Amino acid sequence: MILYDYILSASCYQVRLMAALLGQPLTTRAVNFHPAKEHKSPEMLKLNPKGTLPVLQDGDLVLTESAEILRYLTRDTPDWRGQDEVWLSFAAALNGSIGTARLHDILSYDADIDAVRRAGVQHLRQLEAHLVEQRFDGMIFLTGHTPTIADIACFPTTALAPDGGVSLDVYPSIRLWMRAIRSLPGFIEMPGIHRLHELEAAP
Ligand SMILES: N[C@@H](CCC(=O)N[C@@H](CS)C(=O)NCC(=O)O)C(=O)O
């Protein structure tokens, strides 16, 4: 399985993290996303006409959406699947708000930075409210007692929010959830995911 990958992409990190947690071997091919825009090269556009990363190739199969890649990686591990659809859509929304703010701040992408940060804060408030409810029911993850692809889809962009100028300090339940994800066996990091934003659970 080959992942066309960019080390600073939160969407590519979803795939690297999922494969690592599952213990699935993954060959990564580094794409010079910035500054060379290699994801828009003729070779890459042949693979993915949308010109986006990640792209996963497994034999003749080519997948170009992170949500479908997460579903594919977990096709034989039902424990990683739950009531995920709403959260996979939410992850895409996070990518549009906080993810865009981050690309603006770290790679100088054009964006209405105040608007995307405001939208990002709304998304984080929604996420925090849901995680508070989960904790009332004794659950730390988005859809239950154990993590699913919903968590892995939402974690990278959320954890990287400070890169886009959006603080995580005021969201204790998000910070506990991030800590729980980081504690999973097989967890791997990417640049920008900082331990200092996480909280320890109360005894
Ligand atoms: N819908 C895609 C979007 C992924 C995405 O936003 N990828 C960014 C990199 S993090 C990208 O390739 N953007 C194209 C560009 O900025 O030119 C997915 O979820 O896989």
The ligand as a Gaussian input file, in Angstrom:
#p B3LYP/6-31G(d) Opt

LIG

0 1
 N      -11.392000      15.974000       0.764000
 C       -9.976000      15.698000       0.912000
 C       -9.295000      16.988000       1.268000
 C       -7.905000      16.803000       1.764000
 C       -7.154000      18.123000       1.745000
 O       -7.694000      19.174000       2.116000
 N       -5.917000      18.050000       1.313000
 C       -5.095000      19.225000       1.177000
 C       -3.782000      18.974000       1.869000
 S       -4.027000      18.875000       3.622000
 C       -4.849000      19.435000      -0.297000
 O       -4.423000      18.536000      -0.972000
 N       -5.118000      20.651000      -0.807000
 C       -4.846000      20.981000      -2.177000
 C       -4.138000      22.282000      -2.284000
 O       -4.047000      22.994000      -1.288000
 O       -3.661000      22.611000      -3.372000
 C       -9.747000      14.630000       1.964000
 O      -10.384000      14.690000       3.033000
 O       -8.947000      13.741000       1.742000

